[in-house]
Amino acid sequence: MAKTKKKDKIIEPEEVTAFVQNNNTETKPSSSWETFLDDLAKRFPWLGKKMREADMHESQRTFMQRVLINAVWPALAIVIAAAFVVWNQRAEPLLMIPVVIVAYLSMFLLMVQEPKAKAIKRKREIEKDILFAGRHLWISVKSGLPLFDSILAISRGGYGRISVEINKIVERVVVGVPLDTAMQDIIEDNPSLAFRRMMLQIVNSVRSGADVGDSLGIVLDQIAREQLIDMKEYGQKLNPVVMFYMVLGVIFPSLGISVGILILSFAGIKLTLQDLLAFIPMIAVIQYIFLSYIDVTRPAYEV
């Protein structure tokens, strides 16, 4: 730990801890189960990179074991719901065998996407305040403040996730890593393209001796224009999504089921109350998918 004091109105940390390298490398498997987990992880070649982008510190082997266990519970809920329908319709119980297999595989393949989801969330959190933090950094550099002190102010400036990312650079520099090398290490596994471009521009300026403020201003202007374009594209994509949501989430549950009951009645098929209740989870899933898509695709930043 290192203690520093305020000097010349420069904000410096009172306490800095040594950074911990994100090391999720695998050890040699000691059992057939660990060998199976390693072989299963190799089926997903993107897993290691996405785990680093998501800032997940567990090993791939531990992650696969956790996914295999956690996939049991939602699959079990699906199997119970399917068993209720099979029992109510007096159907063949052997139909539950493919249902069990498909339900577990589906939940496993869904949960193994966790690193991708966390990487996207981390990217959104970084890009939410990147423009404001970048402007702060640009103003500090253009006003004559040293680059490291400007970066230090950003790490303590309360810019959310981007302050956390910048603080990793500060921690590396404090323990003796050169500033440009520390910035290069941080951007390698960062999921945000805008953040990587901004940091890489600073690294190139430091190594070439160019003016950091000028090159940083150009990058920030480009990021601002891209954010405006993203907001406009989101508004254009939202119109057809809302239309499909109204059809599948509102019209189909009300009119569709009524028309379906009427048609089935002509065929001599009667639906009980339990059969109608089975549609409720399906409708809830459809609405949840649409609402989640609208929320996920919405740009996190404000322009």
DAMO-V477929 format. One record per backbone hydrogen bond with DSSP energy under -0.5 kcal/mol. NH is the residue of the N-H (numbers start at 1). CO is the residue of the C=O. Records with the same first field share a line. If there is no record, write none. Layout:
NH = CO, CO
This chain:
7 = 10
10 = 7
11 = 9
21 = 19
23 = 21
24 = 22
35 = 31
36 = 32
37 = 33
38 = 34
39 = 35
40 = 36
41 = 37
42 = 38
43 = 39, 40
44 = 41
45 = 43
47 = 44
50 = 46
51 = 47
52 = 48
53 = 49
54 = 50
55 = 52
56 = 51
57 = 55
60 = 24
63 = 59
64 = 60
65 = 61
66 = 62
67 = 63
68 = 64
69 = 65
70 = 66
71 = 67
72 = 69
73 = 70
74 = 70
75 = 71
76 = 72
77 = 73
78 = 74
79 = 75
80 = 76
81 = 77
82 = 78
83 = 79
84 = 80
85 = 81
86 = 82
87 = 83
88 = 84
89 = 85
90 = 87
91 = 86
95 = 92
96 = 93
97 = 94
98 = 94
99 = 95
100 = 96
101 = 97
102 = 98
103 = 99
104 = 100
105 = 101
106 = 102
107 = 103
108 = 104
109 = 105
110 = 106
111 = 107
112 = 108
113 = 110
114 = 111
117 = 113
118 = 114
119 = 115
120 = 116
121 = 117
122 = 118
123 = 119
124 = 120
125 = 121
126 = 122
127 = 123
128 = 124
129 = 125, 126
133 = 129
134 = 130
135 = 131
136 = 132
137 = 133
138 = 134
139 = 135
140 = 136
141 = 137
142 = 138
143 = 139
144 = 141
145 = 140
150 = 146
151 = 147
152 = 148
153 = 149
154 = 150
155 = 151
156 = 152
157 = 154
159 = 154
162 = 159
163 = 160
164 = 160
165 = 161
166 = 162
167 = 163
168 = 164, 165
169 = 165, 166
170 = 166
171 = 167
172 = 168
173 = 169
174 = 170
175 = 171
176 = 173
177 = 172
182 = 178
183 = 179
184 = 180
185 = 181
186 = 182
187 = 183
188 = 184
189 = 185
190 = 187
193 = 191
196 = 192
197 = 193
198 = 194
199 = 195
200 = 196
201 = 197
202 = 198
203 = 199
204 = 200
205 = 201
206 = 202
207 = 203
208 = 204
209 = 205
210 = 205
215 = 211
216 = 212
217 = 213
218 = 214
219 = 215
220 = 216
221 = 217
222 = 218
223 = 219
224 = 220
225 = 221
226 = 222
227 = 223
228 = 224
229 = 225
230 = 226
231 = 227
232 = 228
233 = 229
234 = 230
235 = 231
236 = 232
237 = 233
238 = 234
239 = 235
240 = 236
241 = 237
242 = 238
243 = 239
244 = 240
245 = 241
246 = 242
247 = 243
248 = 244
249 = 245
250 = 245, 246
251 = 246
252 = 247
254 = 250
255 = 251
256 = 251
257 = 252
258 = 254
259 = 255
260 = 256
261 = 257
262 = 258
263 = 259
264 = 260
265 = 261
266 = 262
267 = 263
268 = 265
269 = 264
270 = 268
276 = 272
277 = 273
278 = 274
279 = 276
280 = 277
281 = 277
282 = 278
283 = 279
284 = 280
285 = 281
286 = 282
287 = 283
288 = 284
289 = 285
290 = 286
291 = 287
292 = 288
293 = 289
294 = 290
295 = 291
296 = 292
297 = 293
298 = 294
